[in-house]
Amino acid sequence: MMYGEAKYLAVRRHRIGSALCVAVGFALSALLHGLYDATAMLAGYGDGTFLLVVAVIYAIVFPVVRAAAKHDRRFA
């Protein structure tokens, strides 16, 4: 989602905004993937923690993507 916003801003010649979207998108992806991997490695000690992290990630990601798609003119 952030990469698409960066491409949109790049076309509109907003270089700083485009670079910021790429950086935030990369950092957020790395953070969420690291959290997922860390809890997956600890799954042997408590599967509830892993399932909780996965549920929270989905609970955050799906509404954000749905809201972004709702405002996207290509899907209207």
BAKOL-318563 format. One record per atom (N, C-alpha, C): x negated, y, z; residue in three letters. Coordinates in steps of 0.001 Angstrom, whole numbers, plus 500000, padded with zeros to 6 digits. Example, Ala and Ser with C-alpha at 12.3 -4.5 7.8 and 13.67 -1.06 7.14 Angstrom:
! BAKOL-318563
486810494310507800ALA
487700495500507800ALA
486800496700507800ALA
487150497750507080SER
486330498940507140SER
487100500030507870SER
***
This chain:
! BAKOL-318563
499179498825500000MET
500000500000500000MET
499125501252500000MET
498078501263500796MET
497207502435500858MET
496434502600499555MET
496087501476498914TYR
495363501574497649TYR
496252502195496575TYR
497511501842496562GLY
498448502437495608GLY
498605503933495832GLY
498671504335497089GLU
498758505760497413GLU
497480506477496991GLU
496334505828497158ALA
495063506419496743ALA
495018506612495234ALA
495514505625494497LYS
495552505761493034LYS
496482506896492620LYS
497616507019493292TYR
498562508095493004TYR
497915509458493262TYR
497211509578494381LEU
496553510841494706LEU
495390511131493757LEU
494698510100493311ALA
493593510294492373ALA
494108510831491041ALA
495248510326490594VAL
495840510822489351VAL
496236512280489499VAL
496673512654490673ARG
497068514040490952ARG
495865514928491313ARG
494653514350491221ARG
493387515048491474ARG
493220515524492917ARG
493710514719493841HIS
493501514962495268HIS
492427513987495740HIS
491183514358495500ARG
490069513431495762ARG
489904513121497246ARG
490027514115498091ILE
489841513886499534ILE
490948512982500064ILE
492182513250499667GLY
493294512408500104GLY
493166510989499589GLY
492695510857498358SER
492500509531497776SER
491428508755498533SER
490307509405498803ALA
489225508744499537ALA
489662508391500955ALA
490436509264501566LEU
490928508994502915LEU
491866507789502928LEU
492736507681501945CYS
493642506530501860CYS
492873505230501678CYS
491834505251500854VAL
491022504049500658VAL
490328503663501962VAL
489753504649502648ALA
489037504370503898ALA
489984503854504979ALA
491146504487505127VAL
492109504053506140VAL
492659502668505793VAL
492943502444504532GLY
493439501135504108GLY
492435500027504374GLY
491167500298504084PHE
490132499302504335PHE
489974499042505827PHE
489920500117506613ALA
489746499968508064ALA
490926499230508691ALA
492127499575508277LEU
493313498920508822LEU
493355497445508438LEU
493009497144507207SER
492970495743506766SER
491931494945507538SER
490756495532507709ALA
489695494845508454ALA
490094494634509909ALA
490712495636510506LEU
491137495529511906LEU
492196494446512089LEU
493222494469511250LEU
494285493468511377LEU
493779492063511067LEU
492904491939510066HIS
492367490625509737HIS
491461490120510856HIS
490678491016511453GLY
489837490628512579GLY
490658490193513776GLY
491745490904514049LEU
492642490526515142LEU
493265489159514874LEU
493684488933513645TYR
494263487646513258TYR
493238486527513438TYR
492021486739512934ASP
490983485712513042ASP
490609485432514505ASP
490504486490515285ALA
490121486310516690ALA
491163485493517441ALA
492430485797517225THR
493462485036517925THR
493610483634517358THR
493300483449516074ALA
493345482101515500ALA
492255481220516109ALA
491101481813516395MET
490020481046517013MET
490352480674518450MET
491153481494519116LEU
491531481218520491LEU
492799480372520591LEU
493311479934519457ALA
494589479217519446ALA
494536477938520281ALA
493375477356520440GLY
493268476145521240GLY
493571476391522713GLY
493367477612523169TYR
493597477946524574TYR
495022478390524850TYR
495682478873523828GLY
497059479302524019GLY
497690479695522692GLY
498470478822522139ASP
499072479081520834ASP
500057480240520890ASP
500553480556522055GLY
501505481648522194GLY
500894482996521831GLY
499629483190522152THR
498960484450521823THR
498862484624520322THR
498471483574519624PHE
498351483631518167PHE
499702483934517534PHE
500725483238517958LEU
502056483467517390LEU
502561484867517704LEU
502245485363518883LEU
502641486722519248LEU
501960487755518353LEU
500669487589518107VAL
499942488533517245VAL
500479488484515826VAL
500723487300515317VAL
501271487168513963VAL
502659487814513889VAL
503485487591514888ALA
504827488189514906ALA
504758489710514970ALA
503843490247515758VAL
503707491704515854VAL
503212492284514532VAL
502250491621513897ILE
501764492098512597ILE
502902492109511588ILE
503678491052511520TYR
504811491010510593TYR
505872492038510958TYR
506103492233512232ALA
507118493200512666ALA
506719494628512303ALA
505449494886512198ILE
504986496218511810ILE
504884496347510296ILE
504311495348509647VAL
504027495447508216VAL
505302495446507372VAL
506222494551507628PHE
507404494462506771PHE
508258495725506770PHE
508569496340507901PRO
509336497591507844PRO
508589498730507135PRO
507271498779507303VAL
506497499833506635VAL
506544499644505124VAL
506353498422504666VAL
506400498154503227VAL
507812498358502689VAL
508815497940503425ARG
510200498128502990ARG
510531499613502869ARG
510091500418503827ALA
510341501861503779ALA
509607502505502608ALA
508388502055502345ALA
507635502599501216ALA
508296502227499891ALA
508782501000499791ALA
509450500571498560ALA
510782501289498378ALA
511435501622499472LYS
512713502319499388LYS
512557503703498780LYS
511424504342499060HIS
511162505680498555HIS
510406505695497241HIS
510087504526496718ASP
509361504431495464ASP
510347504536494310ASP
510123505453493426ARG
511059505680492322ARG
511086504531491317ARG
510009503743491245ARG
509994502650490282ARG
510988501549490646ARG
511335501421491925PHE
512226500359492369PHE
513650500853492621PHE
513890502104492371ALA
515210502674492651ALA
516206502346491554ALA
***
